[in-house]
Amino acid sequence: MGLFDFLSDKGEKKPVQPTQPPKPAGGATDFFGNQQQPQQAQPAAAQGETYTVVSGDSLSKIAKKHYGDASKWHQIYDANKSTIGNNPDHIEVGQTLKLPKL
């Protein structure tokens, strides 16, 4: 029996149709039909990295090193106001800063 035998006039042969997997009730699926897992909220520390300040650092130098853009220092400052205080120019060696994901 060949691949195209179903095209001949020998009876009512039809190609086998692929089965469709059952769709999950009320759940979203990805491209492959797999059930998507709900994303759980992560604590702030788990959402980004941390960085320990060394001598000669500034928020703009840290932003340039980690984000490739020194102007992103505001995001680092906003995430660390409680650690840094009111003056973003005053960071101390040894401080551990959160680096938010952008």
N, C-alpha and C positions, 0 to 999 in steps of 0.2 A: 504494500500500500504506500503510495507516494504522498508527498506533501500536498499536491493539488488534486487528489482523487475526489475530494468533496465537490469539485466543480463539474465532474462528469455527470451524465444523465443516469447513473446507476442508483436510483433510489433517491430518497430525501435526506441525504447526508448533509449535515451543517457543521461548520467549525465549532469547536468547543469555545464557549465564552469564558473569559477569566472571571473568577468570583470576586465580588466586592466585599471587603471586610465590613462587619457591622459598625455603624457609626455610634460612638459613645453618646449616651443620652445626656444632654445638658452640658457637655464639656467641649472645650475647644481642642482642635487638633492641629498639629504642625503639617508641613507639606507632605510628609510621608504617611499621614493618618495616625500618628502616635498621639496618645493623650498628652496634653501639655500639663505640666505641674504648675500649680500656682506659685508665684514668687513670694517669698516671705521677706518681710522687712528686716534689714540688717542694721546692727548698731552702727553709729557714726564711725567708730574706729575701724570697723570691718569694711567700710565702703571705700576707703582709700589707704594710702600708706602713711607711715610716720617718718619723721626726719629729726635727727638730733643736731642741734646747732653747733657748729664749730667756729673757731676763731676766724674772723674776716667775713663771715656770712652776713647777708642782708636778705630781706624777703624777696627782693627782685633777683638776687643771685640764685636763691633757692628755686624761684619760679622758672628762671631761665634754664637751670640744670634739669628740673623735673618735667616741665611743660614745654620747654623750647621757646618760651615767650616771657620776657621779664615783666611785661605789663600785667601778668596774671597774679602778681603779688597780692592784689586786693582779695582774691579768693582765699589765699592762705591766711591773710590777716583776719578776714571775716570768720573763718573756721577756728581761729585761735585767740580771739579777743580776750577770753578769760585768762589765758596763759600769758599773753603779751602785755595786756593793759591798754591804756589810751594812746600810747605813742608807738606807732608801727616801726619807727626807727630804733626802738630800744628792745632788741632781743638779746638774750644772754647765752653765752656758751653753755652747753649742756641741756638747754631747754628741749623738750620733745614736742614737736609740732605735728599736727595732723595735716596731711596733704590730701585735700578732697579730690575725688575723681571729677574731671571736667567733661 
